[in-house]
Amino acid sequence: MCDPVSITLAVIGTAQAMEAHSAQNKAYKTNAKAAVQAKVDEDRVINLQEAQEQEAAATQKIEQNRQSQELASSAAVAGGESGGFLNNNAVVQDIMRQGLEANTMTGQNLERTKAQLGEQRLGAKSKAQSRINSVSKASGMATALKIGAAGASAAAHHQSTKPPV
């Protein structure tokens, strides 16, 4: 029969292994939850920035259209007063072309900004995954080995306390 000290050593070793297993799994879950929340927060900031960029581009296009219309109207009035219809038509078309080019550039800049924000989202995803990977889950095999080692240690203690035969 086992002595009480050996049994106590086995129970303590098993309890420690189980507690370490539970603590490791809790740390993993806490870390993963925090990493996911950090990504959600980062995505929210990126989405807000994207919305602001889209709004700014739309406002800029509206202003460019307004300026083009205003300049074209002024040129049309000036041409009508001077009698230079053919020359004036070319000026109005040039003003409208410049406005369209400005809007095209604004649209292209917005698309570049959106592409960069997409890259930031990918970076946030990678960062979150890396953070999750930085804390490992508890291994059932490792816990079983620790429990086995506790049992072996208790058995060795029991053997060492037996009187010689």
C-alpha positions in Angstrom: 0.0 0.0 0.0 1.2 3.5 -0.8 2.2 5.8 2.0 0.3 9.0 2.5 3.2 11.2 1.5 3.5 9.5 -1.9 -0.3 9.8 -2.5 -0.1 13.5 -1.5 2.8 14.1 -3.9 0.8 12.4 -6.8 -2.3 14.4 -6.0 -0.4 17.7 -5.8 1.5 17.0 -9.0 -1.7 16.2 -10.8 -3.5 19.2 -9.5 -0.6 21.5 -10.5 -0.6 20.0 -14.0 -4.4 20.5 -14.3 -4.2 24.1 -13.0 -1.3 25.0 -15.4 -3.4 23.5 -18.3 -6.4 25.6 -17.3 -4.4 28.7 -16.8 -2.7 28.3 -20.2 -6.1 27.9 -22.0 -7.5 30.9 -20.1 -4.5 33.0 -21.2 -4.9 31.9 -24.8 -8.6 32.8 -24.8 -8.1 36.1 -23.1 -5.3 37.0 -25.6 -7.3 35.9 -28.6 -10.3 37.9 -27.5 -8.2 41.0 -26.9 -6.5 40.6 -30.4 -9.9 40.3 -32.1 -11.2 43.4 -30.3 -8.1 45.4 -31.2 -8.6 44.4 -34.9 -12.3 45.5 -34.7 -11.2 48.8 -33.2 -8.5 49.3 -35.9 -11.0 48.4 -38.7 -13.5 50.9 -37.3 -10.8 53.7 -37.4 -9.9 52.7 -41.0 -13.5 52.6 -42.1 -14.1 56.1 -40.6 -11.0 57.4 -42.4 -12.3 55.8 -45.7 -15.7 57.5 -45.2 -14.0 60.8 -44.6 -11.9 60.4 -47.7 -14.9 59.6 -49.8 -16.8 62.6 -48.4 -13.9 64.9 -49.1 -13.5 63.6 -52.6 -17.2 64.1 -53.3 -17.1 67.6 -51.9 -14.0 68.4 -54.0 -15.8 67.1 -57.2 -18.9 69.2 -56.4 -16.7 72.3 -55.9 -14.8 71.6 -59.1 -18.0 71.1 -61.1 -19.4 74.4 -59.6 -16.2 76.3 -60.6 -16.2 74.8 -64.1 -19.8 75.8 -64.6 -19.2 79.2 -63.2 -16.2 79.8 -65.5 -18.0 78.3 -68.5 -21.0 80.6 -67.9 -18.7 83.6 -67.6 -16.9 82.7 -70.8 -20.2 82.2 -72.6 -21.4 85.6 -71.5 -18.1 87.3 -72.4 -18.1 85.6 -75.8 -21.7 86.6 -76.5 -20.9 90.2 -75.7 -17.8 90.2 -77.9 -19.3 88.3 -80.8 -16.6 85.6 -80.8 -18.8 82.5 -80.8 -16.4 80.0 -82.3 -13.4 81.0 -80.2 -15.6 81.2 -77.2 -17.0 77.7 -77.7 -13.4 76.4 -77.6 -12.8 78.2 -74.4 -15.9 76.8 -72.7 -15.0 73.3 -73.9 -11.5 73.7 -72.5 -12.9 74.9 -69.1 -15.2 71.9 -69.0 -12.3 69.5 -70.0 -10.2 70.9 -67.2 -13.0 70.3 -64.7 -13.4 66.7 -65.9 -9.7 66.2 -65.6 -9.7 67.6 -62.1 -12.6 65.2 -61.2 -10.8 62.3 -62.7 -7.7 63.0 -60.7 -9.8 63.4 -57.5 -11.4 60.0 -58.3 -8.0 58.4 -58.9 -6.6 59.8 -55.7 -9.6 58.4 -53.8 -9.1 55.0 -55.3 -5.4 55.1 -54.3 -6.3 56.1 -50.8 -8.9 53.3 -50.6 -6.3 50.8 -51.9 -3.9 51.9 -49.1 -6.7 51.6 -46.5 -7.3 48.1 -47.8 -3.6 47.3 -47.2 -3.9 48.7 -43.7 -6.8 46.3 -43.1 -4.7 43.4 -44.2 -1.9 44.6 -41.9 -4.4 44.8 -39.0 -5.6 41.2 -39.8 -2.0 39.9 -39.8 -1.2 41.8 -36.6 -4.2 40.3 -34.9 -3.3 36.8 -36.0 0.3 37.2 -35.0 -0.9 38.4 -31.5 -3.2 35.4 -31.2 -0.4 33.0 -32.3 1.9 34.5 -29.6 0.1 32.6 -26.8 -0.3 28.9 -27.4 -3.2 26.7 -26.2 -2.5 24.2 -23.5 -1.4 20.8 -24.8 -3.4 17.8 -23.6 -0.4 15.6 -24.2 1.9 17.9 -22.2 -0.5 17.9 -19.4 -0.8 14.1 -19.5 3.0 13.8 -19.4 3.1 16.1 -16.4 0.5 14.0 -14.6 2.5 10.9 -15.5 5.7 12.5 -14.2 3.9 13.4 -10.9 2.8 9.8 -10.6 6.3 8.5 -11.4 7.8 10.9 -8.8 5.3 9.7 -6.2 6.2 6.1 -7.0 9.9 6.8 -6.8 9.3 8.5 -3.4 7.3 5.5 -2.3 10.1 3.2 -3.3 12.7 5.3 -1.5 10.8 5.2 1.7 10.2 1.5 1.8 12.4 -0.4 4.2 14.8 -2.8 2.5 13.6 -6.3 2.1 
